[in-house]
């Protein structure tokens, strides 16, 4: 186990380049299974979940080779079995999206129950229902899900919800299905668009990219290609938060700012602003963080919605910024009932947060933040939010369970240290682990 030791109160300044989109990479890698020819992915982030996904590919029989920095060649010439390694599959929720390409190529897939963040119940019904409509037959066991099909056939599918995972998985199954598939109520996030463009480069016929309705004309085979993973707007939003929380200035290069319009609108309610310079984002220093009240002087609500509305994965980042913004704001995440269960840790640091119910919190700011001896990271985004709080806090903070942060952020300690932060990555021993548990249990009483 590793932990971060952060000395807060240091203003960040400088420039860096945005990493590749985690959620795009985790779907573009399984898509390599749709062809027997080599596929090259560029701007691939070196993060925990990507490394696990590459291991899954290799266990299935694909060969992988890093041919340049952030550039991976995948060759899935021979895939003898559609059974995912149980231990690896349980490490990441993204393992479920192997079902679409494996079913399309082999006619069979066996998935372990996936892992991932502990932010609430995340059912797979939308994903499995779509595969059934394409001709898949499901057999759900205690530890695994088996799906088989003699032949996938195009059809008209209305997704039960605009699920990113279900959209991407159904799309990968449909590109090799017989006939035409129409998928309605699809997600249209930037990572969905990246996957669509990759599949088109492989020879797929897809119409409606970037909308909530995709039309796919099935083809007999796909070929190899080179595809770029777009900028990770979750990382970009988090880095903007790091600059704002510490009163610093930051230029984020190759940030794909055309995907940040709604994020800019919502963070603007907290007093956050930045400038777009070609493909870069520049965050100026010394921002006056003040909550902008709604018409009639009402408390504003920041609410997650399907893209192009505010993304759920930036909710934790916006929330921690609100602790330093003058005024009151309500946060509402209707999707995940455990999203806000990390806020007690921010309260320990001095934040004024009221947990109204599992889906809503009220934040009143600004409040000075102070370092705490130990806090643990329950998921990727909560971990990053706590890291931002620690950067702004007076004194030292130790964050345990940082492998959660590493799952979604590429060498974040190195990046922030290059900007002036003081973050040490150390290995926690058994004594530290016991102390962490004791401190957390005491804080919860």
N, C-alpha and C positions, 0 to 999 in steps of 0.2 A: 504494500500500500504506500502511496505517495501523498504528500500534502504540500500546500503552498504556505509560506510565511511571508506576509505582506506588511511592509512599513508604509502606512498611509500618509496622506497629506502632501504628496508630491505632484506638481503640475506636469502634465504630459505635453510634449511638443515634438513635431517632426512629420515624417511621411512614411507610408508603407503601401504595399500592394495587396489588394483584396485576394483572399483565397478562393478556390473553386467552391461551388455550391455543394454542400454536403448532401442535401436531399436529391440533387440531380445526379451526383456521382453514384449514390446507392441504388439508382434505378438504371443508369446507363451501363453499369458493370454487368448486371444480369442480362441486359439486352444483347450483350455480346454472344450469348448462347444461341441467338436466333440465326446465326450463320456459321458455316464451317470454315469461313475465311477469316483471316486476321483483322482485328479492329484496333485502332489506336485512339486512345483517349488522352487529351491534353488538358492542362490546368487542373489536374486531379489533386484534391487536397490530401495531405498525409495526416490522417486522423484515425482514431481508434476504430470507428465503424467501417471506414473504407478498408482498413487492413483486414478486419474480420471478413468483409464481403469478398475480398480477393482470396482469402483462405478458403472460403466456401467454393468459389470457382475452381480453385486448384484441386480440392477434394473431389469435385465432380468430374475432373479429368481435363480441364482446360489448362493451358500453359500460359504463364504471365511473365513479362519481362519489362523492367524499367529501362527504357531506351534513352531517356533524357530526364532532367529534373521535371517532376510533375507530369511526366508522359509515360503511359503504360500501354504496352501492346498485349492484347488478349487473343489467344487462338484456341477456340473451342472446336477443334476438328473432330475429336472423338469424345463423346459424352456417353459412357456405357450405362449409367443409371441416373434416374431422376430422384434418388433419395438423398436429401441433404444431411450432412453431418449434424447429429443431434446437439452436441455440445456447442458447436459454432452457431448453429441456427438459433439457439436460445439466447445468444449474446446480443442480438440486434433484432428489432422489430422489422427492419427492412428485409429480413430473410423471406418474408411472405411473398415478395414480388418476384421470387424465383419461380413461383407457380405458373405464371402466365407464359414466360418463354419456354420452360421445360415441358409444359403441357402441349404447347404448339409444336415443339420439335420432337418430343419423344412419345407423347400421348399418355404420360404418367409422371406424377410427381408425389413425393412423400415429404411433408414438412413437419418439423417439430413445432411445438407451441412456441411462438416467438417471444423474445425478451424486449428490452427497451426501457424507456423512462417510466417512472412510477408517478404519472400525473393523472391517473384515473383509468377507468375501464375503457378499453379501446377494442370494440368488437370488429369481427371480420365479415359480418353478414353481407355487407354491400359488395365486398370483393368476391366472396364465394357464390353469391346469387348471380353475379354477372358471368362467372365461369360456367355455372350450370346452364344459363341461357344459351351459351355458345356450344353446349354439348358435353360439358364435364360432368362426371359422376362422382359424388362426394362420399367418403367414408371417414367419419370422425371418431377417433379413438381417444383414449385417456391422455396419451402423450404425443400423438401425431395426427395429422390430417392427410389422407390420401385422396388424390384426384386423378381420375383416368378418363380417357376419351378415345374412341376409335377414329373420330374425325371432327374437328371443330368446324362449325358452320356459322356464317355470318347471320346476324339477326338485328332487330331493333331493341336496344336496351335503354331503359330509363333507370339510372342509378338512384337508390333510395336516398342518398345524400351526395353532396358534391365532394366526395372523398378523393384526396390526392392519390392515396395508395391504390384504391379501387380503379380510378381512372387510368393510372399508369399500367397496372397489371392487366386490365382488360384490353388496353391498347396493344400491349405486347403479345397477347394471345390472338387478337383479331388480325394482326398484319399477315399471319400465315393461314388464317381460316379461309374456307371456301366461300366465295360470294362477298357481299357487302355487309358491313356492320355499321350501324348508326348508334352512337353512344350519346345520350342526352343527360343533362344535369352534371356535366363533367367539371372537374376542377381545371383551372387554367393558370396556375402559379408559374413563375419563371422556370422552375425545374421541370414542370410538365412540358413546357414549351421546348426546353433543351432536349428532353427525351424525344419529342416529336421530330425535331430537326435532325437528330441522330438517325432515327428510323427512316426518315425520308432520304437521307444520304446513303442508307443501306439499300434503298430501292423500294421502300414501302410507299403506298399511295394513301396519303392522309390529307383531308380537307378540314378546315375550321380551326387550325392551330391558334391558340390564344382566346378561343371562345368557349362557351359552355355546351357546344355540340360538335362532336367529331364524327366524320364519315371516313371509314376505312374500307378500301377495296382490297381484298385479300390477294396476295401474290403467291406463286409457287415456292419461291426461294428469295432470300436476301443475300447480299454480298458484303464484303468488308468495306470499311470506310475509316476516315479520320474525323473525330468529333471533339469539339471543345466544350468543357464544363464551364458554364457561365459563373459570374461573380456570386459569392454567397451573400445575399442581401441581409441574412441574419447576422453574419459576422460584421458587415458594414454598419448595420444598425447598432450593434453592440459596441463597436469601436467609436461611433459617434457618441454613444453614451459615456464611454471612458473619457473622451475629451471633455465633454460637458460636465461630468461629475467632478473632474479635477481642475476645472477652470482653464484648461489648456487649449491649444490649437493643433489641428491635425489635417493633413492631406491624405486621402485614401485614393490611390491610383487604381485605374481599371475597375471601377466600382459599379459599372452598368447602372448609372443614375436614372435611366428611363424606367427602372422598376421601383423607384423610391418615392413616387408621387404621393401615394396614400400615407406612407410612413412619415413623410415630411408634413403632411396635413395634420396627422394625429399628434406627432411630437411637437408641432407648432402650438398645440393647446397647452403645452407645458412650458412654452417659451423657448424651445429649441429651434435653431435655424442653421442652415448651411448653404453654401454656394456651389453651383455646378459649373465646372470648368472642363468642357469637352467630355471625356470619359471619367474625370476625377470628381471627387467630392471634397470640398474644403470646409472645415468646421472652425470658425473664428473663436478666439479666446474671449474670456470675460463675459459670457452671455448672462443676461438678466433673466433668470428663470422665474416666470410668473404664470400661474394657471390662468388661462383665458376663460372667463365665465360664459356660459351659454346665454342666449337671448332671454331677457327677463331676470338676469342675475342668478340663473339656476346653476347648480353644481354640474359640471360637465361629466359625461360618462364616456369612457374609452371601452369600446366593445369589439370583440373579435367577430369577424364575418369571413365568408369565403372570398378568395381573391376575385377582384382587385381591392377588397377592403383590407382592414388592418390584420396582419397575420398573427395567429395565436402564439407562435414561437417568439415573438417580440414583446409579448405582454409583460413578462418578468422584467425585461430591460426597461420598458417605459415606466413600470411601477417603481423601480428603484430610482429613476430620474425624478419621479414625482415627489420622493421624500426630500428633495432639495429644491423643489419649486414652490414658490409662495402661493398658498391657496389650498383648496380642497378639490379632490377629483375621485370619482367612482370608477373602479375597474370591474368589468363584467366579462368573464370567460364562460360562456354557456356550454362549451364543448367538453371541457375536462374538469371533473369535480375535485381533483387534487392539485390543480395548478398552483393555488395560492397557499398550500400547506407549508411553504418555506418561509412565509412572512414573519413567523414568530422569531426567526433568527435575525431578521432585520430589526424587529422590535427590541431584541436584546442589544442591538448596536445603537439604539436610540431613536429609531424611526417611530412615527406616530401613525400606526396602521390599525384599523378595526376590521376584523374578519366578520363580515355580515352573515355569510353562509358559504357553503363550499364553492360557490361560483362568483361571489362578489366581495370586494374589499374597498374600504374607504381610506384614502391616504390624505393626510394633512401635513403640509410642509411650509417652510423648510425646518428641519431639525438637524442639529449637529450629530454626526455619527462618530462612534468611538469603537476602537478595536476590541475584539473579544478573544479569549484564549483559544477556543475551539468551536467551529461550526462545521457541519457536514453538508455535502452537496447531494440532494436527492435526485436531480436530473440535470441535463445539459444546460438548459436556459436558466434555471434557478441558480445553478452553480456559477454561471457567468454573472448573473445579477449580484450575487454575494461578493464576487471578485470586484465588481465595480464599486460596491459599497465599501469594501475594504480599502480600495485605492483612495476613496474620499475621506475615510475615517481618520481620526486622530489616534495615533498609536499603532500597535501591532495586532494583526489578525492572522489566525491559522485556520486554513480551510482543508478539511479532510475529505477523502473520497474523491479526489480530483480526477480520477479516471473518467468520471462522468463528464467533466468539462472537456477532457482530451478526446472524448468520443465525437465531439462536434466542432472543436476549435483547434486549428493547426498551430502548435507551438505558441500558444497565446502568451505564455510567460516570457518567452524570448522576444516576441513582437512588442509587448508592452514595456519590457525593460529597455529595449532600444529607443523608446520614446521618453525614458526618464523614470519609469516605475521602479520600485524595489520589491521584486518578487523572487523568493528563493524556493526552489523545488527540492524537497528533501524526502528521504524514505522514513516513514513512521514505523517505530518499533512496537512491540507488543505492549510495552508500558504506556506509550502514547495512546494506543488504541483504547486501553482500559480507561485512561484519563478522559478521553473524548466521550466515551459512553457515560461515565459518571457525570461529567459536566452537562451533557445533554439531558440525562434523566433528571438532574437537579433543576435545570431550567424549565422542564415541563411540569414540575410539581406546583 
